[in-house]
Amino acid sequence: MLDSLALLLEKTFLLAHFNFFSTASPKPERCAKRREEGTYYFQRGDLLEVPRTLFTHFGIYLGDNKVAHLMPDILPVLTSNKSQIQKVVTNKRLLLGVIYKYASIRVDTVEDFAYGSPILLNTMDTTLRRQPLAAEDVARRAEKLIGHIPYSLLWNNCEHFVTYCRYGTAVSLQTEQLFTKDS
């Protein structure tokens, strides 16, 4: 019963509030700067944010141009071919993963993670008004969680993953906006 209610809520909010994941903020965001093409100023344990059309996607920088991030994806349910699964997740794969409630915490290059969007760096430190854990602890938490997990847009998404890794508590400000947004 609770699963049915959660699914109904997720679908209702997606349809009713198409721009509810606005990335607008009254404070300027810190964007990652490139040293040279393809090289970023990230440190292990940094929280990376990538604005998308309807939401912001989050990941934890692990070093060596690698980012751990939670992504809904249907393909691991259908095949065990690792080279096929590791390819960049298409919108169709993503959407089917959301519907099927199946995700993985995976490691991709910074470029594949960003998918052409600008990368914001550690802006949640100010937004959440919380002190992050030690950078190495943040990265280790992310690495320990790599693998398949259940997905929920409301209760277990990429923002929950990174806030758990960086601050010790899983929260999603985007999800909270669903319940506090004026109609």
Backbone as a ProteinNet text record, in pm:
[ID]
protein_1_A
[PRIMARY]
MLDSLALLLEKTFLLAHFNFFSTASPKPERCAKRREEGTYYFQRGDLLEVPRTLFTHFGIYLGDNKVAHLMPDILPVLTSNKSQIQKVVTNKRLLLGVIYKYASIRVDTVEDFAYGSPILLNTMDTTLRRQPLAAEDVARRAEKLIGHIPYSLLWNNCEHFVTYCRYGTAVSLQTEQLFTKDS
[TERTIARY]
82.3	0	86.6	189.5	278.4	354.6	397.6	466.8	376.7	252.1	156.8	136.1	124.1	106.7	231.3	349.6	474.2	483.9	451.1	456	358.1	238.4	138	186.3	244.9	297.3	408	500.8	610.6	559	466.8	413.3	332.4	254.8	175	263.3	368.4	457.4	535.5	575.2	646.8	559.6	433	343.1	295.8	270.8	212.7	314	439.7	540.1	659.9	644.3	751.9	875	869	991.4	1018.8	977.4	997.6	1141	1228.1	1367.8	1454.2	1409.1	1483.5	1617.2	1720	1851.8	1881	1781.8	1804.2	1832.4	1926.5	1966.2	1998	1964.3	1993.8	2144.4	2224.6	2369.1	2436.5	2547.5	2617.9	2674.9	2670.2	2721.7	2869.6	2945.1	3086.2	3099.3	3143.7	3161.6	3304.2	3319	3452.3	3525.3	3651.4	3731.3	3828.7	3855.8	3948.3	4088.2	4183.8	4324	4365.3	4341	4358.7	4240.6	4222	4106.6	4105.3	3994.3	3979.8	4034.2	4096.5	4151.7	4078	4029.4	3950.6	4022.9	3980.3	4031.9	3946.3	3932.8	3853.9	3946.9	3898	3971.8	3886	3952.3	3882.7	3785.2	3659.4	3556.3	3470.7	3503.1	3420.9	3282.9	3182.7	3045.5	3024.9	2992.6	2972.9	2824.6	2781.5	2642.4	2639.5	2547.5	2532.3	2386.3	2359.3	2221.6	2172.3	2051.7	1986	1859.9	1783	1662.8	1561.4	1531.7	1428	1481.4	1608.9	1662.9	1812.7	1877	2022	2070.5	2175.1	2233.7	2358.5	2381.9	2489.6	2583.9	2709.6	2808.1	2918.6	3000.6	3116.2	3242.7	3335.2	3459.4	3552.1	3603.3	3688.1	3836.1	3869.5	4007.3	4026.4	4138.2	4172.2	4060.7	3993.6	3888.6	3766.8	3739.8	3628.6	3527.4	3398.8	3288.7	3196.7	3163	3062.1	2928.3	2826.5	2694.3	2587.2	2469.9	2356.6	2271.9	2247.2	2166.9	2064.1	1937.6	1840.9	1875.8	1865.9	1904.4	1840.8	1771.5	1703.4	1797	1902.6	1985.5	2045.5	2092	2145.4	2042.5	1915	1810.3	1800.7	1832.7	1813.9	1937.6	2057.3	2180.1	2289.1	2384	2499.7	2625.4	2610	2720.9	2773.7	2887.2	2941	2979.5	3031.3	3069.2	2946.1	2836.6	2711.5	2652.8	2657	2601.8	2681.3	2814.3	2899.9	2888	2826.4	2808.1	2724	2733.7	2656.2	2507.7	2440.2	2299	2212.9	2132.3	2042.8	1918.8	1845	1722.6	1621.8	1613.9	1520.4	1558	1686.8	1734	1705.8	1729.8	1708.7	1561.9	1474.5	1331.3	1278	1319.7	1275.6	1329.9	1450.2	1505.4	1423.8	1377.8	1292.2	1161.6	1099.6	972.4	988.7	1096.7	1121.5	1181	1222.8	1283.3	1414.3	1497.3	1625.2	1735.5	1841.3	1950.6	2083.1	2187.2	2318.7	2399.3	2488.2	2588.9	2706.4	2740.1	2839.7	2950	3059.8	3172.7	3189.1	3189.6	3208.4	3314.5	3361.1	3453.3	3377	3449.6	3387.1	3306.7	3361	3292.8	3161.3	3162.9	3038.8	2937.1	2983.1	2895.2	2830.6	2910.2	2860.1	2772	2798	2718.6	2702.2	2812.4	2812.7	2765.1	2722.8	2674.2	2786	2770.1	2869.3	2863.3	2973.3	2979.3	2992.7	2900.6	2905.7	2977.4	3054	3142.6	3105.1	3067.7	3046.2	2948.3	2849.6	2756.6	2664.3	2646.6	2557.9	2616.8	2748.5	2809.6	2742.4	2717.1	2651.6	2501.3	2441	2295.9	2247.3	2315	2273.5	2324.5	2419.9	2481.7	2536	2602.2	2662.9	2809.6	2886.8	3028.9	3043.6	3113.4	3132	3226.1	3213.8	3306.7	3442.7	3544.5	3677.4	3668.7	3740.9	3732.1	3756.6	3854.1	3883.3	3767.3	3704.3	3588.2	3471.5	3452.4	3345.5	3366.9	3487.7	3518	3505.6	3552	3542.3	3397.3	3313.3	3170.2	3112.1	3143.6	3091.7	3141.5	3268.1	3325.3	3263.7	3233.3	3172.2	3031.3	2964.1	2825.4	2810.9	2920.2	2913.2	2845.1	2747.8	2673.4	2525.3	2444.4	2300.8	2225.1	2124.9	2040.7	1899.6	1801.5	1666	1665	1577.5	1567.8	1430.5	1429.9	1305.6	1332.9	1255.3	1269.7	1255.2	1168.1	1140.9	1231.9	1274.5	1344.2	1482.8	1525	1658.4	1706.9	1750.3	1797.5	1944.2	1997.7	2139.7	2174.5	2080.7	2105.8	2112.1	2025.7	2034	2170.5	2217.9	2347	2460.6	2470	2583.5	2575.8	2455.4	2446.9	2480.1	2444.6	2486.3	2639.1	2698.7	2844.6	2917.1	2870.9	2944.6	2911.2	2786	2745.1	2699.6	2682.7	2642.2	2492.3	2414.5	2268.3	2215.2	2127.3	2070.8	1951	1964.3	1853.6	1850.1	1735	1721.7	1642.4	1710.7	1642.5	1545.6	1578.5	1487.8	1356.4	1365.8	1245.6	1166.4	1236.1	1166.9	1092.6	1148.9	1082.1	948	935.6	808.5	696.1	728	626.7	607.7	701.7	689.6	658.6	660	634.7	489.7	474.9	338.4	275.6	152	82.7	38.9
-119.8	0	126.1	126	241.4	259.4	149.2	157.2	216.9	177.5	231	379.9	421.6	562.9	642.4	588.6	656	671.1	565.8	570.6	674.5	676.9	774.5	916.7	939.8	1072.6	1114.2	1023.1	1055.1	1096.6	1019.8	1049.2	1178.8	1202.3	1323.8	1447.1	1443	1558	1581.6	1477.1	1494.5	1563.4	1524.5	1583.3	1723.2	1744.9	1871.1	1984.2	1951.7	2055.2	2037.7	2064.7	2036.4	2121.7	2244.3	2319.4	2331.6	2236.1	2243.5	2218.6	2176.8	2154.8	2268.9	2388.4	2503.9	2512.9	2547.6	2560.2	2704.7	2792.3	2931.9	2945.2	3032.8	3052.7	3199.9	3257.7	3398.1	3423.7	3324.4	3340.8	3290.3	3353.7	3303.2	3165	3080.1	2943.5	2942.8	2856.1	2839.9	2735.7	2777	2683.2	2632.2	2508.5	2450	2516.6	2546.6	2608.1	2504.8	2515.4	2422.8	2482.5	2400.2	2437.5	2434.8	2323.3	2306.8	2223.7	2210.5	2134.7	1995.1	1958.5	1824.7	1808.4	1910.9	1900	1997.8	1950.4	2032.7	2053.4	2153	2179.6	2110.9	1982.6	1910.5	1838.6	1821.8	1742.9	1622.9	1514	1393	1428.2	1383.1	1411.8	1533.3	1608.6	1724.1	1677.9	1758.5	1733.9	1813.2	1743.5	1806.8	1811.5	1923.3	1941.6	1980	1919.5	1948.4	1986.3	2113.4	2153.3	2085.1	2031.8	1971.8	2053	2011.8	2085.9	2090.2	1975.4	1968.7	1951.5	1922.4	1891.9	1915.7	1895.5	1900.4	1760	1717.1	1585.1	1601.7	1507.1	1519.1	1400.1	1423.3	1316.7	1354	1256.1	1275.7	1249.2	1346	1330.5	1235.5	1134	1031.5	1049.9	1141.6	1159.1	1094	1123.2	1064.5	1080.6	1195.3	1226.5	1134.9	1078.2	985	1043.6	1018.7	1065.6	948.2	931.3	832.6	905	846.3	909	802.3	832.4	740.4	771.3	668.2	685.9	575.2	609.7	505.5	450.7	319	257	118.8	91.6	-36.3	-143.3	-104.5	-201.5	-312.3	-283.8	-394	-502.4	-470.7	-570.1	-663.2	-610.9	-683.8	-760	-717.9	-783.2	-774.8	-865.6	-859.7	-817.6	-775.4	-730.9	-597.2	-601.9	-482.5	-371.5	-406.2	-301.3	-228.4	-299	-237.2	-148.9	-197.5	-123.3	3.4	-0.9	113	228.9	207	316.4	426.4	546.8	659.9	623.6	652.6	617.5	711.6	655.2	734.9	774.9	872.9	916.4	802.6	718	605.7	508.5	474.7	386.8	449.1	578.8	651.1	647.7	681.6	685.4	547.6	444.2	308.7	265.7	310.7	283.1	348.9	471.9	542.2	465.5	425.8	354.1	218.8	148.5	15.9	25.2	146.5	172.5	96.5	99.9	29.8	128	130.4	225	160.8	232.1	190.5	314.4	296.3	397.3	353.2	435.4	398	502.2	467.9	558.9	588.2	717.2	762.8	871.8	906.3	1019.4	1147.9	1252.6	1382.2	1426.2	1405.1	1447.2	1372.1	1241.1	1163.8	1203.7	1228.2	1273.2	1406.9	1502.3	1637.6	1640.5	1554	1543.4	1679.3	1757	1885.9	2004.6	1982.8	2092.2	2147.2	2270.6	2324.4	2247.1	2242	2169.7	2270	2262.6	2347.1	2269	2339.6	2275.3	2309.4	2208.8	2220	2330.3	2362.1	2469.2	2428.8	2299.2	2255.4	2282.3	2303.3	2336.1	2460.4	2558.3	2682.1	2662.7	2597	2578.6	2501.6	2392.9	2310.1	2362.3	2455.1	2510.3	2399.4	2303.9	2192.9	2182.5	2142	2117.5	1979.6	1970.8	1839.1	1751.4	1620.9	1526.8	1545	1481.1	1486.2	1433.1	1495.9	1463	1314.6	1255.2	1113.5	1026	1062.9	988.2	996.9	1114	1133.6	1039.9	1040.3	956.2	807.4	768.7	627	582.9	669.2	636.1	610.2	698.1	682.9	552.4	522.4	400.5	273.8	276.5	159.3	131.8	234	219.3	184.7	179.1	150.3	15.2	14.4	-106.9	-76.7	-181.2	-167.8	-137.5	-49.3	-13.6	18.8	14.1	57.1	208.8	254.8	396.9	450.1	570.7	643.3	790.7	851.1	992.9	1074.5	1029.8	1105	1069.6	943	900.5	841.5	816.4	760.8	797.7	922.6	970.2	1014.1	1072	1109.3	1213.7	1301	1401.8	1338.4	1241.1	1167.3	1099.9	1040.4	971.8	1066.6	1181.9	1271.2	1337.8	1370.4	1433.4	1332.8	1206.3	1103.7	1092.1	1086.9	1072.7	1194	1313.8	1434.4	1484.6	1466.7	1525.1	1421.5	1296.6	1191.6	1173.5	1256.8	1248	1260.3	1167.7	1169.8	1263.2	1372.5	1466.7	1506	1552.5	1602.8	1732.7	1842.7	1972.1	1979.7	1913.3	1912.2	1843.9	1733.5	1663.1	1749	1815.8	1904.4	2015.9	2062	2167.6	2119.4	1991	1936.8	1963.7	1952.9	1963.9	2105.6	2196	2332.2	2432	2389.3	2481.7	2527.3	2659	2715.3	2674.6	2640.6	2598.8	2717.5
0	0	0	88.1	96	-34.6	-97.9	-226.2	-333.7	-335	-432.9	-413	-286.4	-255.2	-296.2	-267.9	-305.2	-456.6	-529.1	-674.9	-728.6	-673.4	-714.7	-687	-569.4	-535.6	-631.7	-658.7	-749.2	-886.7	-940.4	-1073.8	-1074.9	-969.7	-960.3	-955	-870.6	-859.8	-987.8	-1055.2	-1181.1	-1284.2	-1290.8	-1389.4	-1350.2	-1222	-1178.2	-1164.1	-1135.9	-1108.5	-1199.4	-1325.8	-1419.1	-1397.3	-1338.3	-1311	-1162.4	-1086	-942	-901.8	-990.4	-955.2	-1007.2	-992.4	-1039.4	-968.6	-1042.4	-981.6	-942.9	-955	-920.3	-772	-741.3	-603	-584.7	-467.8	-448.8	-438.6	-404.2	-391.5	-517.8	-555.4	-673.4	-647.2	-747	-734.8	-771.6	-707.3	-740.7	-849.7	-967	-1076.9	-1078.2	-1118	-1130.4	-1245.4	-1224.3	-1329.1	-1384.7	-1513	-1578.3	-1576.9	-1543.5	-1553.5	-1700.2	-1765.3	-1908.6	-1953.7	-2078.6	-2128.3	-2068.4	-2002.4	-1946.1	-1805.4	-1749.1	-1613.8	-1523	-1409.8	-1319.7	-1187.1	-1111.9	-978.2	-873.5	-877.9	-779	-683.1	-560.9	-462.6	-425.9	-393.4	-350.5	-238.7	-252.8	-153.3	-184.3	-289.5	-327.1	-372.4	-343.2	-387.9	-516.5	-624.7	-754.7	-788.8	-845.8	-886.7	-1034.5	-1107	-1249.6	-1274.7	-1305.7	-1337	-1463.5	-1456.4	-1572	-1600.7	-1697.6	-1734.2	-1620.6	-1559.6	-1457.1	-1316.1	-1300.4	-1168.7	-1170.3	-1056.3	-1045.2	-1014.1	-1082	-1058.5	-972.2	-881	-782.7	-787.6	-751.8	-741.1	-644.6	-610.9	-523.1	-605.2	-603.4	-677.5	-602	-674.6	-612.7	-644	-731	-775.2	-910.4	-975	-1104.9	-1208.3	-1207	-1304.9	-1293.2	-1174.3	-1153.6	-1053.8	-1083.5	-998.6	-966.1	-838.7	-797.7	-791.8	-853.9	-851.3	-862.4	-808.2	-809.3	-933.1	-1012.9	-1133.3	-1146.1	-1166.2	-1200	-1337.5	-1354	-1480.6	-1489.8	-1595.6	-1615.8	-1672.1	-1741.9	-1813.9	-1726.5	-1602.6	-1521.7	-1488	-1497.8	-1476.2	-1597.3	-1714.3	-1839	-1887.3	-1844.2	-1890.4	-1783.8	-1791.5	-1701.5	-1777.8	-1902.3	-1985.5	-1933	-1862.6	-1796.7	-1893.6	-2010.1	-2105.2	-2159.1	-2175	-2219.8	-2108.6	-1985.8	-1871.8	-1846	-1863.7	-1829.6	-1927.8	-2043.9	-2139.1	-2075.1	-2130	-2078.3	-2079.1	-1969.5	-1953.1	-2036.8	-2124	-2207.5	-2126.7	-2178.3	-2109.7	-2097.2	-2199.8	-2195.7	-2083.5	-2074.8	-1966.5	-1830.1	-1819.9	-1694.9	-1653.8	-1745.8	-1717.4	-1678	-1749.9	-1715.8	-1579.3	-1543.7	-1411.1	-1301.2	-1326.1	-1228.7	-1210.1	-1319.8	-1312	-1243.4	-1276.1	-1218.5	-1078.2	-1036.5	-905.1	-886	-990	-986.4	-1022.4	-942.5	-966	-929.5	-963.3	-918.3	-884.2	-788.5	-761.8	-846.2	-944.3	-1043	-1047.9	-1110.7	-1126.6	-1274.5	-1306.6	-1443.6	-1446	-1564.9	-1577.5	-1546	-1515.1	-1489.4	-1611.1	-1729.7	-1852.8	-1873.2	-1851.5	-1866.4	-1759.7	-1638.5	-1529.9	-1565	-1612.4	-1642.1	-1765.6	-1861.8	-1983	-2051.1	-2054.1	-2122.5	-2040.9	-1918	-1833.8	-1744.9	-1696.9	-1603.4	-1471.3	-1400	-1273.2	-1159.7	-1064.9	-945.5	-836.1	-754	-657.8	-513.9	-435.8	-291.2	-249.3	-331.5	-295.2	-180.3	-157.5	-49.6	88.9	97.9	226.7	284.9	199	241.4	254.5	157.3	156	278.3	311.5	425.7	559.2	552	674.1	764	700.8	774.1	738.3	835.4	812.6	748	635.5	574.1	655.9	637.3	697.3	630.3	684	622.1	478.7	388.8	245.6	218.6	283.1	260.1	308.3	419.3	469.4	371.4	312.7	214.1	95.2	41.7	-74.5	-40.3	77.1	116.4	132.1	188.7	199.6	61.7	-32.5	-169.1	-230.7	-214.7	-273.1	-213	-84.2	-19.1	-70.3	-119.3	-163.7	-311.6	-385.3	-528.6	-551	-639.5	-671.2	-688.4	-694.9	-719.5	-590.3	-602.5	-488.5	-537.9	-447.3	-486	-510	-596.7	-628.7	-591.7	-539.3	-517.9	-542.3	-627.4	-654.1	-525.9	-436.8	-313.8	-197.1	-186.7	-65.1	-85.3	-206.7	-229	-369.1	-382.8	-512.4	-502.5	-607.4	-609.3	-503.5	-470.2	-367.7	-229	-201.9	-75.6	-62.5	-171.7	-172.7	-135.3	-203.2	-176.6	-39.7	7	139.4	249.5	229.1	324.8	326.4	208.7	201.3	260.2	230.2	269.3	409.5	453.5	581.7	684.1	642.9	735.3	747.1	679.7	683.1	540.8	503	367.7	362	288	266.9	120.1	75.2	-60.6	-57.9	-81.7	-85.3	-202.5	-313.8	-428.3	-391.6	-317.3	-273.6	-176.3	-84.5	10.7	-61.6	-173.4	-252.1	-306.6	-329.8	-377	-278.1	-150	-46.1	3.7	-26.4	23.3	-86.1	-210.5	-321.2	-319.1	-337.3	-345.2	-477	-473.1	-596.3	-676.5
[MASK]
+++++++++++++++++++++++++++++++++++++++++++++++++++++++++++++++++++++++++++++++++++++++++++++++++++++++++++++++++++++++++++++++++++++++++++++++++++++++++++++++++++++++++++++++++++++++

